[in-house]
Amino acid sequence: MMVDKLVEEVLYRWGRQLEESTYKYPQHFYLGEQTDGSVPNTLLIAKCDVVKRRVAAAEHIAKFDENARSPFVKIWKTILHPGEVNRIRELPENNKIVATHTDSPNVLIWNVETQYRREPVKGAKASRPDLVLIGHQDNADFALAMSQTEHFVLSGGKDKLVVLWSIHDHISSLALNCGPMRSTDNRTVRARGIFQGHRETVEDVQFCPSSAQEFCSVGDDCCLILWDARTGSAPVVKVEKAHEADLHCVDWNANDANLILTGSADNSICIYDRRKLSSGGVRSPVQIFQGHSDAVLCVQWCPSKTSVFASGAEDGNLNIWDYEKVGNAGTRPSNCPPGLFFQHAGHRGRVVEFHWNASDPWTMMSLSGEKTGRGGTLQIWRVMDMLYRPEEDVLAELNELKSHVRICSS
């Protein structure tokens, strides 16, 4: 299944799955649209009807138009966002609470359930966030994460800082609010910790999946840094020259907390094992993946299989890899990079972000920025299950299908 939605520019994340029907299941997801300034930027909560596996929505396929809004997607609520929406992250245990990065030093926290519905008309005032997290000294545009274990938020910015907040004491009041905060409310939250170690802009941050006190960051200084808030504000391990160029992205494996994934402007992806890291400037990845022809912009581990991850790049491709397949040539073509087992080449511009669906792990959203610099395309698509199911199961199914195939001679 593929759904395209043409917009000026958009960021997105999957949200919670709603009720289920016979052929599809509705699911919320978050969109952040950036406009040309004629109307306010918006944070949107949309509902998408995700068609179940092996169900063909013939009426939608027949009417498919990549330049039109998809019939699968309906906007549920619009929030007027103060400034650009550069990054969206949801609180794992309560995905009604989301954090956004904008073109300012602050991180904004929203309860999307209680925020009022707004119309993006010219001159409208921005909605008020439920919390404002302060601590950065310069703009923090992109690096943003929320912990899976505690109500902690992590950010990085142009000030070369990594900043940690706890919103634990505010979660209950956010859940009970019947509306957004008033101008008289004091909802600013100061940093729990500020961490210094990068020499250039921090491009991405990520929590350890098993601890809100441990996290990592990457930046334009080519460094991968591991931190532990319990030991102070200095790096625990700093890997200099983790790549040969700026690092754009990092992800920590939720199924194996020893594995960290990085992507870089040197076109490569590296897997690091934190048990084998050492401060001293030695680049020591356990594996390097070469398959993109341009800078890697985003990486993420698969939520359902430890060895699988994906990467999106400036070359317009979204690659899915399996490190267990490295060294196992099998039926892989000779020109196929080791570990690569699927490539989504449906975008016309650079792939700037993607997100695995935790409720349906082989269904993904991916976003491209058009080569003209205007607009972007959001696609929702799914990997065919015959590519990742056990080989013996696939062969057995194909054997059963033989009796339904009729070969006509010419």
C-alpha positions as CSV (number, residue, x, y, z in Angstrom):
1,M,0.0,0.0,0.0
2,M,1.2,3.5,-0.8
3,V,-0.4,6.8,0.1
4,D,1.1,10.1,-1.1
5,K,0.2,13.5,0.3
6,L,1.7,16.6,-1.3
7,V,2.5,19.4,1.1
8,E,4.7,22.5,1.4
9,E,6.9,20.7,4.0
10,V,6.0,18.2,6.7
11,L,7.4,16.2,9.6
12,Y,5.5,13.3,11.0
13,R,5.3,10.4,13.5
14,W,3.0,7.4,14.0
15,G,0.6,7.7,16.9
16,R,-1.7,5.3,18.6
17,Q,-3.7,2.6,16.9
18,L,-7.5,3.0,17.2
19,E,-10.3,0.5,16.8
20,E,-9.9,-2.3,14.3
21,S,-12.1,-3.4,11.4
22,T,-12.1,-6.4,9.1
23,Y,-10.0,-5.0,6.3
24,K,-8.2,-2.0,7.9
25,Y,-7.3,-0.4,11.1
26,P,-7.4,3.4,11.8
27,Q,-4.3,4.9,13.4
28,H,-3.4,8.4,14.5
29,F,-0.2,10.0,13.3
30,Y,1.3,13.5,13.7
31,L,2.1,15.9,11.0
32,G,4.0,19.2,11.2
33,E,3.4,21.4,8.2
34,Q,5.6,24.4,7.4
35,T,3.9,27.1,5.3
36,D,5.2,29.9,3.2
37,G,4.2,32.4,6.0
38,S,0.8,33.4,4.6
39,V,-0.8,31.3,7.3
40,P,0.5,29.9,10.6
41,N,2.6,26.7,10.7
42,T,0.6,23.8,12.0
43,L,0.9,20.7,14.1
44,L,-1.7,18.2,12.8
45,I,-3.2,15.1,14.3
46,A,-4.4,12.9,11.5
47,K,-6.2,9.6,11.2
48,C,-5.0,7.1,8.6
49,D,-6.9,4.0,7.5
50,V,-4.1,1.5,7.2
51,V,-5.2,-1.4,5.0
52,K,-4.3,-4.8,6.4
53,R,-1.8,-7.1,4.8
54,R,-2.9,-8.9,1.7
55,V,-6.0,-6.7,1.3
56,A,-6.3,-4.8,-1.9
57,A,-8.2,-1.5,-1.7
58,A,-9.2,-1.6,-5.4
59,E,-11.4,1.5,-5.3
60,H,-8.5,3.6,-3.9
61,I,-5.8,2.2,-6.2
62,A,-8.0,2.9,-9.2
63,K,-8.3,6.6,-8.2
64,F,-4.7,7.1,-7.0
65,D,-3.3,10.5,-7.7
66,E,0.1,11.4,-6.2
67,N,-0.7,15.1,-6.4
68,A,-3.9,14.9,-4.5
69,R,-4.7,14.3,-0.8
70,S,-5.2,10.6,-0.1
71,P,-8.6,9.3,0.8
72,F,-6.9,7.2,3.4
73,V,-5.9,10.3,5.5
74,K,-8.3,12.6,7.4
75,I,-7.2,15.5,9.6
76,W,-8.6,15.1,13.1
77,K,-7.2,18.2,14.8
78,T,-5.1,21.3,13.9
79,I,-2.9,23.1,16.3
80,L,-1.3,26.4,15.3
81,H,2.4,26.0,16.0
82,P,4.6,29.0,17.0
83,G,7.4,28.9,14.5
84,E,8.6,26.0,12.2
85,V,7.8,22.4,13.1
86,N,11.3,20.9,12.7
87,R,11.0,17.7,14.7
88,I,8.2,15.7,16.5
89,R,8.6,13.1,19.1
90,E,5.9,11.3,21.2
91,L,6.1,10.1,24.8
92,P,6.1,6.3,24.5
93,E,3.9,5.5,27.4
94,N,1.4,8.3,26.7
95,N,1.5,9.2,23.0
96,K,-1.1,12.0,23.6
97,I,1.9,14.0,24.8
98,V,4.3,15.1,22.1
99,A,7.4,17.3,22.0
100,T,8.3,19.6,19.1
101,H,11.5,21.4,18.0
102,T,11.1,24.8,16.4
103,D,13.3,27.6,15.2
104,S,14.1,28.7,18.8
105,P,16.1,27.5,21.8
106,N,13.0,26.0,23.4
107,V,11.4,22.6,23.3
108,L,7.6,22.7,23.3
109,I,5.4,20.0,25.0
110,W,1.8,19.5,23.8
111,N,-1.2,17.5,25.0
112,V,-2.8,16.9,21.7
113,E,-5.9,15.6,23.3
114,T,-6.8,18.7,25.2
115,Q,-5.5,21.4,22.8
116,Y,-8.2,23.3,21.1
117,R,-9.0,22.8,17.4
118,R,-7.8,25.8,15.4
119,E,-8.1,27.0,11.8
120,P,-4.9,28.1,10.1
121,V,-6.1,31.5,8.8
122,K,-4.0,34.6,8.1
123,G,-3.3,36.6,11.2
124,A,-4.3,33.9,13.7
125,K,-2.3,33.7,16.9
126,A,-0.4,30.6,17.6
127,S,-1.7,28.0,20.1
128,R,-0.1,27.9,23.5
129,P,2.1,24.9,24.3
130,D,1.4,23.1,27.6
131,L,5.0,23.2,28.7
132,V,8.1,25.1,27.5
133,L,11.4,23.5,28.2
134,I,14.3,26.1,28.6
135,G,18.0,25.5,28.8
136,H,19.5,26.0,25.4
137,Q,21.5,29.1,24.6
138,D,21.0,29.0,20.8
139,N,18.5,27.5,18.4
140,A,17.8,23.8,18.9
141,D,16.3,22.7,15.6
142,F,16.4,19.0,15.2
143,A,18.0,16.8,17.9
144,L,15.2,15.6,20.1
145,A,14.3,12.4,21.9
146,M,11.9,11.2,24.6
147,S,12.7,8.3,27.0
148,Q,11.0,4.9,26.9
149,T,11.5,4.4,30.6
150,E,10.8,7.7,32.3
151,H,9.2,11.1,31.5
152,F,12.6,12.6,30.3
153,V,13.2,14.8,27.3
154,L,16.6,15.2,25.5
155,S,17.7,17.8,23.1
156,G,20.8,19.1,21.2
157,G,21.4,22.3,19.4
158,K,23.6,24.9,17.7
159,D,25.0,25.8,21.1
160,K,26.9,22.5,21.0
161,L,25.0,21.4,24.2
162,V,23.0,18.3,25.1
163,V,20.2,19.2,27.5
164,L,18.1,16.9,29.6
165,W,14.7,17.7,31.3
166,S,12.3,15.7,33.5
167,I,8.6,16.4,32.9
168,H,7.5,13.7,35.4
169,D,6.0,16.2,37.9
170,H,3.9,17.8,35.1
171,I,2.5,14.7,33.4
172,S,-0.5,14.2,35.7
173,S,-1.6,17.9,35.4
174,L,-1.2,17.7,31.6
175,A,-3.5,14.7,31.5
176,L,-6.1,16.4,33.6
177,N,-6.1,19.8,31.8
178,C,-9.3,20.6,30.0
179,G,-7.5,23.1,27.7
180,P,-4.1,24.6,26.9
181,M,-2.3,26.7,29.4
182,R,-3.3,30.3,30.0
183,S,-0.9,33.2,29.5
184,T,-0.8,33.6,33.3
185,D,0.3,30.0,33.9
186,N,3.9,29.3,34.7
187,R,4.7,26.3,32.7
188,T,8.4,26.7,31.9
189,V,10.6,23.8,32.9
190,R,14.3,24.3,33.6
191,A,16.9,21.7,32.6
192,R,17.8,18.8,34.8
193,G,21.2,18.6,33.3
194,I,23.4,20.4,30.7
195,F,26.1,18.4,29.0
196,Q,29.2,19.8,27.2
197,G,31.5,17.8,24.9
198,H,30.7,18.6,21.3
199,R,32.7,21.2,19.3
200,E,30.0,21.8,16.7
201,T,26.2,21.6,16.3
202,V,24.5,18.6,17.9
203,E,22.5,17.0,15.1
204,D,20.8,14.1,16.9
205,V,20.3,12.5,20.3
206,Q,18.9,9.2,21.6
207,F,18.2,7.6,25.0
208,C,19.4,4.2,26.0
209,P,16.2,2.1,25.7
210,S,16.7,0.7,29.2
211,S,17.7,3.9,31.1
212,A,16.7,7.5,31.0
213,Q,20.0,8.4,32.7
214,E,22.1,7.1,29.7
215,F,22.0,8.7,26.3
216,C,24.1,9.4,23.2
217,S,24.6,12.3,20.8
218,V,26.2,12.9,17.4
219,G,27.2,16.1,15.7
220,D,28.9,18.1,13.0
221,D,32.3,17.5,14.8
222,C,32.2,13.8,13.6
223,C,31.9,12.7,17.2
224,L,29.7,10.0,18.8
225,I,29.4,10.7,22.5
226,L,27.9,8.5,25.3
227,W,26.7,10.2,28.5
228,D,25.5,9.1,31.9
229,A,23.6,11.8,33.9
230,R,24.5,9.9,37.2
231,T,28.2,10.5,36.7
232,G,28.2,14.3,35.9
233,S,28.1,16.5,32.8
234,A,31.3,15.2,31.1
235,P,31.2,12.5,28.4
236,V,31.5,8.9,29.5
237,V,33.0,7.9,26.1
238,K,33.8,10.2,23.2
239,V,34.5,8.6,19.8
240,E,36.3,11.0,17.6
241,K,36.1,10.6,13.9
242,A,33.2,8.1,14.3
243,H,32.7,8.9,10.5
244,E,34.8,10.6,7.9
245,A,32.3,13.5,7.8
246,D,29.5,15.2,9.8
247,L,27.2,12.8,11.7
248,H,23.5,13.4,11.0
249,C,21.6,10.8,12.9
250,V,21.8,8.1,15.6
251,D,19.6,5.4,17.0
252,W,19.9,3.0,19.9
253,N,18.7,-0.6,19.4
254,A,15.6,-1.2,21.7
255,N,16.1,-5.0,21.5
256,D,19.9,-5.0,22.1
257,A,21.0,-2.1,24.2
258,N,24.6,-2.6,23.2
259,L,24.1,-1.6,19.6
260,I,24.1,2.0,18.4
261,L,23.5,3.0,14.8
262,T,24.9,6.2,13.1
263,G,24.5,7.8,9.7
264,S,26.8,10.4,8.1
265,A,27.5,12.8,5.3
266,D,30.2,10.3,4.2
267,N,27.3,8.2,2.8
268,S,27.8,5.3,5.2
269,I,26.0,3.8,8.2
270,C,28.0,2.3,11.2
271,I,27.0,0.0,13.9
272,Y,28.9,0.5,17.2
273,D,28.9,-1.8,20.2
274,R,29.1,0.2,23.4
275,R,31.1,-2.5,25.1
276,K,33.8,-2.0,22.5
277,L,34.0,1.8,22.6
278,S,37.0,3.7,23.9
279,S,37.8,7.4,24.3
280,G,40.9,8.3,22.3
281,G,39.7,9.0,18.9
282,V,39.7,5.5,17.5
283,R,37.0,4.7,15.0
284,S,35.9,1.2,15.9
285,P,32.5,0.2,14.4
286,V,31.6,-3.4,14.4
287,Q,30.2,-3.1,10.9
288,I,30.1,-0.4,8.2
289,F,27.3,-0.4,5.5
290,Q,27.9,1.2,2.1
291,G,25.0,1.5,-0.2
292,H,24.0,5.1,-0.5
293,S,25.5,7.4,-3.1
294,D,24.9,10.6,-1.0
295,A,24.7,11.7,2.6
296,V,22.7,9.6,5.0
297,L,20.1,11.8,6.8
298,C,18.1,9.4,9.0
299,V,18.5,5.9,10.5
300,Q,16.3,3.7,12.7
301,W,16.3,0.2,14.0
302,C,13.3,-2.0,13.3
303,P,11.1,-2.3,16.4
304,S,10.4,-6.1,15.8
305,K,13.7,-7.6,14.7
306,T,17.0,-6.9,16.4
307,S,19.2,-7.2,13.3
308,V,17.2,-5.1,10.9
309,F,17.4,-1.3,10.4
310,A,16.6,1.3,7.8
311,S,18.4,4.4,6.4
312,G,17.2,7.3,4.3
313,A,19.6,9.5,2.3
314,E,20.1,12.5,-0.1
315,D,20.1,10.0,-3.0
316,G,16.3,9.6,-2.6
317,N,16.5,5.9,-1.5
318,L,15.3,4.3,1.7
319,N,17.3,1.1,2.3
320,I,16.4,-1.7,4.7
321,W,19.4,-3.7,6.0
322,D,19.9,-6.9,8.0
323,Y,23.3,-7.2,9.6
324,E,22.8,-11.0,10.0
325,K,22.9,-11.3,6.2
326,V,26.4,-9.8,5.9
327,G,28.7,-12.5,4.7
328,N,25.8,-14.6,3.4
329,A,25.7,-14.0,-0.3
330,G,22.9,-16.5,-1.1
331,T,21.0,-15.4,-4.1
332,R,22.1,-11.7,-3.6
333,P,23.2,-10.0,-6.9
334,S,26.9,-9.4,-7.1
335,N,26.3,-5.6,-7.2
336,C,24.1,-5.6,-4.1
337,P,25.8,-4.1,-1.0
338,P,26.3,-6.6,1.9
339,G,23.4,-6.6,4.3
340,L,21.0,-4.8,2.0
341,F,17.8,-6.8,1.4
342,F,15.2,-4.1,0.3
343,Q,15.3,-0.7,-1.3
344,H,12.4,1.7,-1.5
345,A,13.1,3.9,-4.5
346,G,9.6,5.6,-4.7
347,H,10.7,9.1,-3.7
348,R,11.8,11.8,-6.2
349,G,13.8,13.8,-3.7
350,R,16.0,13.2,-0.7
351,V,14.5,11.1,2.1
352,V,14.6,13.4,5.1
353,E,12.7,11.3,7.6
354,F,10.9,7.9,8.1
355,H,9.3,6.0,10.9
356,W,8.6,2.3,11.4
357,N,5.1,1.6,12.6
358,A,5.5,-0.1,16.0
359,S,1.9,-1.5,15.8
360,D,2.6,-3.0,12.3
361,P,6.4,-3.1,12.1
362,W,6.9,-3.6,8.3
363,T,4.6,-0.7,7.5
364,M,6.4,2.6,7.2
365,M,6.0,6.3,6.7
366,S,8.7,8.1,4.7
367,L,9.1,11.8,3.7
368,S,11.0,13.3,0.9
369,G,11.9,16.9,0.1
370,E,11.6,17.6,-3.6
371,K,14.7,18.4,-5.6
372,T,13.2,21.8,-6.5
373,G,13.4,22.8,-2.8
374,R,9.6,23.3,-2.7
375,G,7.2,20.9,-1.1
376,G,7.6,17.3,0.0
377,T,5.8,13.9,-0.4
378,L,4.7,11.7,2.5
379,Q,4.4,8.1,1.6
380,I,2.9,5.2,3.6
381,W,4.0,1.8,2.3
382,R,4.6,-1.8,3.4
383,V,7.3,-4.4,2.7
384,M,5.9,-7.5,1.1
385,D,6.0,-10.3,3.8
386,M,7.6,-12.8,1.4
387,L,10.8,-10.8,1.8
388,Y,11.2,-11.2,5.5
389,R,9.3,-14.4,6.5
390,P,11.3,-17.6,7.0
391,E,12.4,-19.0,3.6
392,E,10.8,-22.4,4.2
393,D,7.4,-20.8,4.8
394,V,7.6,-18.7,1.7
395,L,8.6,-21.7,-0.5
396,A,5.8,-23.7,1.0
397,E,3.2,-21.0,0.1
398,L,4.6,-20.6,-3.4
399,N,4.3,-24.4,-3.9
400,E,0.7,-24.3,-2.8
401,L,0.0,-21.5,-5.3
402,K,1.3,-23.6,-8.2
403,S,-2.1,-25.3,-8.5
404,H,-3.7,-21.9,-9.1
405,V,-1.4,-20.8,-11.9
406,R,-2.3,-21.6,-15.5
407,I,0.5,-21.3,-18.0
408,C,-0.8,-20.7,-21.6
409,S,1.3,-21.6,-24.5
410,S,1.7,-19.1,-27.4
